[in-house]
Amino acid sequence: MESYVVTTSKRFTIATRMLNLHRFVKTNLVAGLLGRRCHPRDSPTAEQAQPAPQTRVLDGNEANMVVDVDRLLLKPSSPASAAALFPPFFLLAVEAGGFVRGLVLLALYPALRLMTEGTLLKAMVMICFFGLSRGEAARVGRVVLPKYFSREAADMEALMKAAASLPKEVTVAAVSRSFPTVMVEIFLKEYVGFDAVVGREVKSGRGYFAGVMDDDMKSLERFRALVNKTPKSAGPKPLIFHDGRLAFTPTPGAVLAMFAYLPLGVALSVVRIAIFTLLPRSMSGVAAAFVGVRLRVTGAAPAAAEDREAERHAGRLFACNHRTLLDAIAVSGALGRPVSSVSYSLGRLSELLSPIPLLRLTREREEDRRRMASLLSRADVVVCPEGTTCREPYLLRFSPLFAELADEVNPVAVHAGAGMFYGTSTSPFAKCFDSVFFLMNPLPEYSVHFLEPVATAGTGSSIEVANRVQRVIADALGYEATALTRKAKYLLLAGNEGVVATNRSKN
């Protein structure tokens, strides 16, 4: 497979000096992607600088660079084989087409291993793309595959640094012949920092893929037109939000184990839900541990608040970060007593299965404040001020409303461990099954860490208190506190602001 680095300038000597000036860039963007490493002592001088082996200088008018990135996406030691291509294509098949399509891909895997590279790619595209909605495939490329590539791609950190170190006048385009553009474009542009992406295209009609790829890319004019018309990117960004159900790298062996475990996982989830919803609290914790649910508690759990004067609150207010819909249930289990919780856009299934009282909020500040204050006057209340879940080690901005409800807040740092399935989703349909999927994991685990109370009265505005509680929890977890909000997450993952219409007459 040829690899191109296209460098254009008025004079070839200027191009070679630019390549020498950015030696680190050349080493990682070119040699690294070809499975070759250059050592400092082998680096040529400016007078001796020549294009890297197996590259070609194709034109001479502007400063552009086109890089073959297949070695990055597949790892230097992994050619475009069935084993190397299987994980990302399986993620596309399952997350956009369902588990049945993924099972078909797995069943055909032995035959795929016998195919040549060109036939293999066409076959995998046919299996995974045929009849698939363009919107669903684009969603997977935007919110699922970047997590896989960022975790599995070779020399990811070095490549991002190299791309960021190039001067603004140099436009860098990525070329992939092993993946359709829809699978890699967002990852390469948004999370690596390439300015443009040229890949294989899959034919489609009326919004659905036909499962057949266009011919190979052969035109240099296509490269030049794309690079010259594509605006300069803002550079790479950290991966904070992603979606999808699978929490492991779906190699063929791991996928086979998952499908073999799936019936047992469904049965375990049903049993675990029944334990939490039907058994009394004194028995549910022991029974849940018996079927593999782990709860780790650190820190001193606050005792139940004593009854106070009528004008004072009777319950304690707990503020925790948000990892799954089971956060408040885990806190209740760690406390050893019942608590209440509040939530936006609460699904009916989640509400019916919840072993603790759940209060639906309206997103109208004064009404929500009234409801939460009324609830707090009767019981301990757990709130998740982030307003939505985040899978990565980041905390979103805390809404300040909770800091106006009590004289002190009890911060709680929670962590949810999921080895096979993520217990969160942004899809309105799939979201109602979040708790089911989390409890389908072989050993679902929650860690609950109670922290020192934070005073709210006379210590600054509610926003300052909320920020202080956020930092306390972030420090305890080793996470990074951010100013990102629920709106930012849903705009990226779902293309909306994450607001679901509710029937308030039922609230």
PyMOL commands that set and color helices and strands:
alter all, ss='L'
color gray80, all
select helices_A, chain A and resi 12-21+23-31+40-42+70-74+82-97+99-107+109-112+117-129+134-143+145-152+156-165+181-192+220-229+252-278+281-290+327-335+348-353+365-376+400-404+428-431+434-439+462-477+486-493+504-506
alter helices_A, ss='H'
color red, helices_A
select strands_A, chain A and resi 64-68+171-180+196-200+202-205+208-213+294-298+317-320+340-343+358-360+381-383+394-395+408-417+445-450+454-455+480-481
alter strands_A, ss='S'
color yellow, strands_A
deselect
rebuild
show_as cartoon
